[in-house]
């Protein structure tokens, strides 16, 4: 899971800059084709995330639930297949 401080930093960078810096890597902020909302795709800990600006003209699920406007909406999905971690042979582990 991503720390709240990192999410706040990403949200602030997304709204004020043309790039987002995550774990020392810079990612370009793009706009969605249909509604021209700011978006940035980034990887943290081997997992892919995409931050998308909230559309002010449409009520989102957070506002419908009575909460305030979220700073960042994170879509969590499956990333690319990563290599398995290195394992020792069973014979080396069992005594």
C-alpha positions as CSV (number, residue, x, y, z in Angstrom):
1,X,0.0,0.0,0.0
2,X,1.2,3.5,-0.7
3,X,1.8,5.8,2.2
4,X,-0.6,8.8,2.6
5,X,2.3,11.3,2.4
6,X,3.2,9.9,-1.1
7,X,-0.4,10.1,-2.3
8,X,-0.7,13.7,-1.1
9,X,2.6,14.6,-2.9
10,X,1.4,13.0,-6.1
11,X,-1.9,14.8,-5.9
12,X,-0.2,18.2,-5.4
13,X,2.3,17.6,-8.2
14,X,-0.5,16.4,-10.6
15,X,-2.5,19.6,-10.2
16,X,0.4,22.1,-10.3
17,X,3.1,20.6,-12.6
18,X,3.7,19.0,-15.9
19,X,5.4,16.0,-14.3
20,X,5.1,13.9,-11.2
21,X,8.2,12.6,-9.3
22,X,7.6,9.3,-7.6
23,X,10.5,7.3,-6.0
24,X,13.0,9.5,-7.8
25,X,11.4,8.8,-11.2
26,X,9.7,11.5,-13.2
27,X,6.5,10.8,-15.0
28,X,4.8,13.1,-17.5
29,X,1.3,14.5,-16.6
30,X,-1.0,13.9,-19.5
31,X,-4.7,14.8,-20.1
32,X,-7.5,12.4,-20.8
33,X,-8.8,12.5,-24.4
34,X,-12.5,13.1,-23.6
35,X,-12.7,15.4,-20.6
36,X,-9.1,16.8,-20.6
37,X,-8.5,15.8,-17.0
38,X,-4.9,15.5,-15.7
39,X,-3.6,12.0,-15.3
40,X,-0.3,10.3,-14.5
41,X,0.6,6.6,-14.6
42,X,3.4,5.5,-12.2
43,X,4.9,2.4,-10.6
44,X,5.5,2.0,-6.9
45,X,6.9,-1.3,-5.5
46,X,6.4,-3.1,-8.7
47,X,2.7,-2.2,-8.9
48,X,1.2,0.1,-11.5
49,X,-1.0,3.0,-10.4
50,X,-2.8,5.8,-12.3
51,X,-3.8,9.1,-10.7
52,X,-6.7,10.9,-12.4
53,X,-8.0,14.4,-11.6
54,X,-11.6,14.5,-10.3
55,X,-14.1,16.1,-12.7
56,X,-15.6,19.1,-10.8
57,X,-18.7,19.1,-13.0
58,X,-19.8,15.5,-12.2
59,X,-20.4,14.2,-8.7
60,X,-18.1,11.3,-7.9
61,X,-18.7,8.4,-5.6
62,X,-17.1,10.2,-2.7
63,X,-19.4,13.2,-3.0
64,X,-22.4,11.0,-3.5
65,X,-21.5,9.3,-0.2
66,X,-21.3,12.6,1.6
67,X,-17.6,12.9,1.8
68,X,-15.5,15.9,0.6
69,X,-13.7,16.1,-2.7
70,X,-10.9,13.5,-2.9
71,X,-7.4,14.8,-3.7
72,X,-6.5,11.7,-5.7
73,X,-8.4,8.8,-7.1
74,X,-6.2,5.6,-7.5
75,X,-7.2,2.8,-9.7
76,X,-5.6,-0.4,-8.5
77,X,-5.1,-3.2,-11.0
78,X,-2.7,-5.9,-12.1
79,X,0.7,-4.9,-13.2
80,X,3.1,-6.7,-15.6
81,X,4.3,-10.2,-14.6
82,X,7.4,-9.8,-12.4
83,X,10.1,-12.3,-11.9
84,X,9.7,-14.6,-9.0
85,X,11.9,-13.9,-5.9
86,X,15.1,-16.0,-5.7
87,X,14.7,-19.2,-3.7
88,X,17.3,-21.5,-2.2
89,X,17.1,-25.2,-3.0
90,X,14.9,-27.2,-0.6
91,X,17.9,-29.4,0.3
92,X,19.8,-26.3,1.6
93,X,16.9,-25.3,3.9
94,X,15.8,-28.7,5.4
95,X,18.3,-30.0,8.0
